[in-house]
């Protein structure tokens, strides 16, 4: 069972995976921050895509 805090999200533009356990320290997002709590003006640290360009990452 996946909870909101452990769900990972993938950038549709470049494939970067946001992992809440790691956060995005360079982007000002502390480890442990759920994707839903990231500010709307945050962007992908790899390609610069907007937060809305991310979708839930489903592991196979």
C-alpha positions in Angstrom: 0.0 0.0 0.0 1.4 3.4 -1.0 0.9 6.4 1.2 0.9 10.0 0.1 4.2 10.7 1.8 6.0 7.8 0.1 4.5 8.1 -3.4 7.1 9.1 -6.0 6.3 11.3 -9.0 7.9 11.3 -12.4 8.6 14.2 -14.8 6.8 13.6 -18.1 9.4 15.7 -19.9 12.7 14.1 -18.8 11.9 11.1 -16.6 13.3 12.6 -13.3 11.7 10.9 -10.3 10.8 13.0 -7.3 11.2 10.8 -4.2 9.8 12.4 -1.0 12.4 10.6 1.1 15.1 12.5 -0.7 13.3 15.8 -1.4 15.1 18.4 -3.6 17.6 20.1 -1.3 19.0 22.2 -4.1 15.5 23.4 -4.9 14.7 24.2 -1.3 12.6 21.0 -0.7 13.5 19.2 2.5 13.7 15.4 2.6 10.4 14.0 3.8 8.3 16.6 1.9 5.3 15.0 0.2 4.9 16.0 -3.4 1.5 17.6 -2.6 3.2 20.0 -0.2 5.7 21.3 -2.7 5.0 24.9 -3.8 3.3 25.3 -7.2 6.2 27.4 -8.5 8.7 24.5 -7.9 10.2 23.1 -11.1 12.1 19.9 -12.2 15.7 20.2 -11.1 16.8 18.4 -14.3 14.8 20.0 -17.1 12.9 22.9 -15.6 9.4 21.5 -16.2 6.7 22.7 -14.0 5.2 20.8 -11.1 2.0 20.1 -13.1 4.1 18.2 -15.6 4.7 15.5 -13.1 2.5 12.4 -12.8 2.4 9.6 -10.1 5.2 7.1 -10.7 3.8 3.6 -10.8 6.5 0.9 -10.2 6.0 -2.3 -12.2 
